[in-house]
Amino acid sequence: MSALFEELDYRPTPMGALSLRRRRDLVSGGDIYEIKLGDEFLMSSLFTASEIALARLGLAALAGTSLDVVVGGLGLGYTARAVLEHAQVGSLLVVDALAEVIEWHQRGLLPLGAELTSDPRCRLVLGDFFAGAASEAGFDTDHPGHRYHAILVDIDHSPKNVLHPSHAALYTVNGLMRLAAHLHPWGVFALWSNDPPDDEFQQTLGEVFATSHTHIVAFDNLRKDGEVTNTVYIAKRGR
């Protein structure tokens, strides 16, 4: 492999070929890490503003201390690290369906791996986030029925552009009601989306949660002219 490009790992998975790549940014001189599933880019360390905003906006809507948080989707770990930077967080459970991604962090193949795995508040758990959201047991098999102050999700491209057909049920009224049952009163559900705000999904959130709103996160796209935007939905449960 060239010093400018290296494929750190490549694995076949039931969802498609998963690869971890490192390439040198000729402008900054730094390394960029990318995760691909098939031909699709899942994550890039070049663009992390909205992943970080997901955690910061979601937790900003909460009060109190010793907050218990779930993150659906580990990826490169930027959402998880932003959660751990919040002083009031007592525990973080990160659920990912890809054992390979968790392994990359544990082996130190990714820049944030050592930081996440060494924080005693943080657990990286292999599991199906969507199955957990739909079940009574929830996300943590060691503590069935445990409730959380925040559930933050960055897995699918958007509520209408999902990585697997089985994910679509989460973004319905019934799916969100089952997810909301895992939140404490006044708990927060936050969702990252690559698409502009979706009026239909906002209406769906309004049928389940006491309050909901959207944030547009803009950042420079170094591959194109001008800004690009992602959406972060924030919804808060009532009593």
Disulfide bonds with the S-S distance in Angstrom:
none
